[in-house]
C-alpha cells in the first residue's frame, strides 16, 4: 500500500523502516567485531611479537612483517593474518548489510525513475568495493593459514586495481548516500581506512603523526585501520538512531471503511 504523504506512515513504509534498521544494526555488528579482530592482530605484531625481539634484530615495523599485504620476503606473525583476514571478510558482509539498509529507503513517486537509476549505480559500486575487500581479506587469511603469501602476491596489477576501485568506490558512495542517510556517508569515510589507499595513508601519514616516528617505520598503522573500522560501526549506530527518529514504528490502523484512524497509543 502506498504512502499518501500524511503524517502516519503506511504499513509498507513501516516494514521498510524496520528492515533498514535491522540492516544497519547488523552492519554495526559486522564492523565492530572486525575492528576487534584487527586490533588483536595489531597487538600481535606491535606488542607481543615486538617484545620478543632483540634490539639488534630487524624492526617489527619492517615491511616483511606486514600482514595487510603479505609479499615475499614475508614472515608470519602468530595468527595476525588470520585475525585480520577474517575481519576484512566480515566487513564485506557489513558493507552489503549497510547498502541494503540505505537502498531500501523510500523515495517520492515523482523521483522513482531517477532513484532507480541511482540505485543501480550504487549497487554496482557496492559490489566493486565488496569484491575489493573480499580479495584483500582472502589474501590475508590464506597467507596466514599457510604461513606463506598466497598466489595473489604475484599480481601487482591486481593490487593497483584494488587500490583504485576500493578507494574510488567508497568516495563515490559517500555523496550518493548523503541525502538518504548521512551516517552511512560517514561510515563510508571510515571504511576508507581499510582500503589499500587507506592503509598507505595510515602507514605513511597517520601513524607517524600519532607516534612521532619515521614515515614508514612508525608503529601502529594497523591500529589506526582498526580504529577506523570501529568508527564505521559507531556511525551505523547513529544511522539506527536517525532511522528510528524519522517516524513511528507502528503501522496505522484502519477503520471499517478503510480509512486511517488514529494510531494506537504507545505503551
C-alpha positions as CSV (number, residue, x, y, z in Angstrom):
1,X,0.0,0.0,0.0
2,X,1.5,3.4,-1.0
3,X,2.0,6.1,1.5
4,X,-0.4,9.0,0.9
5,X,2.1,11.6,2.2
6,X,0.3,12.1,5.5
7,X,1.9,12.1,8.9
8,X,1.0,8.5,9.5
9,X,3.2,6.0,7.6
10,X,1.8,3.2,5.5
11,X,2.3,-0.4,6.5
12,X,4.9,-0.8,3.7
13,X,6.8,2.3,4.9
14,X,6.9,0.9,8.5
15,X,8.1,-2.5,7.2
16,X,10.8,-0.9,5.1
17,X,11.9,1.2,8.0
18,X,12.1,-1.8,10.3
19,X,14.1,-3.7,7.7
20,X,16.5,-0.8,7.2
21,X,17.1,-0.5,11.0
22,X,17.8,-4.2,11.2
23,X,20.3,-3.9,8.3
24,X,22.1,-1.0,9.9
25,X,22.2,-2.9,13.3
26,X,23.7,-5.9,11.5
27,X,26.2,-3.7,9.7
28,X,27.2,-2.1,13.1
29,X,28.0,-5.5,14.5
30,X,29.8,-6.6,11.3
31,X,32.1,-3.5,11.7
32,X,32.6,-3.6,15.4
33,X,33.6,-7.3,15.6
34,X,36.1,-7.0,12.7
35,X,37.6,-3.9,14.4
36,X,38.3,-6.0,17.5
37,X,39.9,-8.7,15.3
38,X,42.0,-6.1,13.6
39,X,43.0,-4.7,16.9
40,X,44.1,-8.1,18.2
41,X,46.1,-8.6,15.0
42,X,47.8,-5.3,15.6
43,X,48.7,-6.2,19.2
44,X,50.3,-9.4,18.0
45,X,52.6,-7.5,15.7
46,X,53.2,-4.3,17.6
47,X,53.2,-5.5,21.2
48,X,53.6,-9.3,21.8
49,X,55.9,-10.1,18.9
50,X,57.8,-6.8,19.2
51,X,58.5,-7.5,22.8
52,X,60.1,-10.9,22.0
53,X,62.7,-9.4,19.6
54,X,66.2,-8.2,20.5
55,X,67.2,-4.6,19.6
56,X,69.7,-5.8,17.0
57,X,67.1,-7.7,15.0
58,X,65.1,-6.3,12.1
59,X,62.5,-3.8,13.3
60,X,59.0,-5.2,13.7
61,X,57.8,-2.4,11.5
62,X,59.8,-3.7,8.6
63,X,57.5,-4.5,5.6
64,X,58.4,-8.2,5.8
65,X,56.0,-8.4,8.7
66,X,53.1,-6.7,7.0
67,X,50.0,-8.9,7.1
68,X,47.8,-6.5,5.2
69,X,49.7,-7.2,2.0
70,X,51.8,-10.4,2.5
71,X,54.6,-10.2,0.0
72,X,57.9,-12.2,-0.3
73,X,60.1,-11.9,1.7
74,X,57.4,-12.3,4.4
75,X,57.4,-13.6,7.9
76,X,54.2,-14.8,9.5
77,X,53.4,-13.5,13.0
78,X,51.2,-15.8,15.1
79,X,47.6,-15.6,13.9
80,X,47.7,-12.0,12.9
81,X,47.0,-12.8,9.2
82,X,44.0,-15.0,10.2
83,X,42.5,-12.4,12.5
84,X,43.0,-9.6,10.0
85,X,41.7,-11.6,7.0
86,X,38.7,-12.8,8.9
87,X,37.9,-9.3,9.9
88,X,38.1,-7.9,6.4
89,X,35.8,-10.7,5.1
90,X,33.2,-9.9,7.8
91,X,33.4,-6.3,6.7
92,X,32.3,-7.4,3.3
93,X,29.1,-8.7,4.8
94,X,28.8,-5.5,6.8
95,X,29.1,-3.4,3.7
96,X,26.4,-5.4,2.0
97,X,24.1,-5.0,5.0
98,X,24.7,-1.3,5.2
99,X,24.0,-0.9,1.5
100,X,20.7,-2.9,1.8
101,X,19.5,-0.6,4.5
102,X,20.4,2.5,2.6
103,X,18.9,1.4,-0.7
104,X,15.7,0.4,1.0
105,X,14.9,4.0,1.9
106,X,11.6,5.1,0.3
107,X,11.6,7.8,-2.3
108,X,8.9,10.1,-3.6
109,X,6.8,8.8,-6.6
110,X,8.0,11.6,-8.8
111,X,11.6,10.6,-8.3
112,X,11.3,6.9,-8.7
113,X,12.9,6.6,-12.2
114,X,15.9,8.7,-11.2
115,X,16.1,6.9,-7.9
116,X,16.1,3.5,-9.6
117,X,18.9,4.6,-11.9
118,X,21.0,5.9,-9.0
119,X,20.3,2.7,-7.0
120,X,21.6,0.7,-9.9
121,X,24.8,2.7,-10.0
122,X,25.1,2.5,-6.2
123,X,24.7,-1.3,-6.3
124,X,27.5,-1.7,-8.8
125,X,29.8,0.5,-6.7
126,X,28.9,-1.6,-3.6
127,X,29.7,-4.8,-5.4
128,X,33.0,-3.5,-6.7
129,X,34.0,-2.3,-3.2
130,X,32.9,-5.6,-1.7
131,X,34.9,-7.5,-4.2
132,X,38.0,-5.4,-3.3
133,X,37.7,-6.2,0.3
134,X,37.0,-9.8,-0.5
135,X,40.3,-10.2,-2.3
136,X,42.3,-8.4,0.4
137,X,40.7,-10.5,3.1
138,X,41.1,-13.7,1.3
139,X,44.8,-13.0,0.6
140,X,45.5,-12.2,4.2
141,X,43.6,-15.1,5.6
142,X,45.1,-17.7,3.2
143,X,48.6,-16.3,3.7
144,X,48.1,-16.5,7.5
145,X,46.8,-20.1,7.4
146,X,49.6,-21.3,5.1
147,X,52.4,-19.2,6.7
148,X,53.4,-18.1,3.2
149,X,52.0,-15.4,0.9
150,X,49.1,-16.6,-1.3
151,X,49.3,-16.8,-5.0
152,X,47.7,-13.4,-5.2
153,X,51.1,-11.8,-4.2
154,X,52.3,-12.2,-7.8
155,X,49.7,-9.8,-9.2
156,X,50.9,-6.2,-8.7
157,X,48.4,-5.1,-11.3
158,X,45.6,-6.6,-9.2
159,X,46.6,-4.7,-6.1
160,X,46.9,-1.5,-8.1
161,X,43.4,-2.1,-9.4
162,X,42.2,-2.8,-5.8
163,X,43.7,0.5,-4.6
164,X,41.8,2.5,-7.3
165,X,38.5,0.6,-7.2
166,X,38.1,0.3,-3.4
167,X,39.0,3.9,-2.8
168,X,37.1,5.4,-5.7
169,X,34.0,3.3,-4.9
170,X,33.8,4.5,-1.3
171,X,34.5,8.1,-2.2
172,X,31.7,7.9,-4.8
173,X,29.2,6.2,-2.4
174,X,29.6,8.8,0.3
175,X,28.0,11.7,-1.6
176,X,25.4,9.5,-3.2
177,X,24.2,8.3,0.3
178,X,24.4,11.7,1.9
179,X,20.7,12.6,1.1
180,X,19.5,9.2,2.2
181,X,21.4,8.6,5.4
182,X,24.3,10.9,6.4
183,X,25.6,8.3,8.9
184,X,26.1,5.9,6.0
185,X,28.2,8.6,4.3
186,X,30.3,8.9,7.5
187,X,30.7,5.1,7.6
188,X,32.0,5.1,4.0
189,X,34.6,7.7,5.1
190,X,35.7,5.5,8.0
191,X,35.6,2.3,5.8
192,X,38.2,4.1,3.6
193,X,40.7,3.2,6.3
194,X,40.6,-0.5,5.4
195,X,41.3,0.1,1.7
196,X,44.8,-0.2,0.2
197,X,44.9,3.6,-0.1
198,X,43.7,4.0,3.5
199,X,46.3,1.6,4.7
200,X,49.1,3.5,3.0
201,X,47.8,6.8,4.5
202,X,47.7,5.1,7.9
203,X,51.3,3.9,7.4
204,X,52.9,7.0,6.0
205,X,50.8,9.8,7.5
206,X,48.6,8.9,10.4
207,X,50.9,6.6,12.4
208,X,53.9,8.9,12.1
209,X,51.8,11.9,13.2
210,X,50.4,10.0,16.2
211,X,53.6,8.2,17.3
212,X,56.2,10.7,16.1
213,X,58.2,8.0,14.3
214,X,59.6,7.9,10.8
215,X,57.3,7.9,7.8
216,X,57.5,4.2,7.1
217,X,58.6,2.7,10.4
218,X,56.2,4.3,12.8
219,X,54.4,1.7,15.0
220,X,50.7,1.2,14.9
221,X,49.3,1.7,11.3
222,X,47.2,-1.5,11.7
223,X,45.8,0.0,15.0
224,X,44.7,3.1,13.0
225,X,43.0,0.9,10.5
226,X,41.2,-1.0,13.3
227,X,40.1,2.3,14.8
228,X,38.6,3.5,11.5
229,X,36.7,0.2,11.2
230,X,35.3,0.6,14.7
231,X,34.2,4.2,14.0
232,X,32.3,2.9,11.0
233,X,30.4,0.7,13.4
234,X,29.6,3.6,15.6
235,X,28.4,5.5,12.6
236,X,25.9,2.7,11.9
237,X,24.5,3.1,15.4
238,X,23.9,6.7,14.6
239,X,22.2,5.5,11.4
240,X,19.9,3.4,13.5
241,X,19.1,6.3,15.7
242,X,18.3,8.5,12.7
243,X,16.0,5.9,11.1
244,X,14.2,5.3,14.4
245,X,13.6,9.1,14.7
246,X,12.0,9.5,11.3
247,X,8.6,8.4,12.4
248,X,6.6,5.9,14.4
249,X,7.4,2.3,14.1
250,X,3.8,1.3,14.4
251,X,1.7,0.7,11.3
252,X,-1.6,2.7,11.0
253,X,-4.9,1.2,12.0
254,X,-7.8,1.1,9.5
255,X,-11.5,1.6,10.2
256,X,-14.3,-0.4,8.8
257,X,-14.5,1.8,5.7
258,X,-10.8,1.5,5.0
259,X,-9.9,5.0,6.2
260,X,-6.9,5.6,8.5
261,X,-7.7,6.1,12.1
262,X,-5.6,7.4,15.0
263,X,-2.6,5.1,15.6
264,X,-2.7,3.2,18.8
265,X,-1.1,4.9,21.8
266,X,2.5,3.9,22.7
267,X,2.8,1.9,25.9
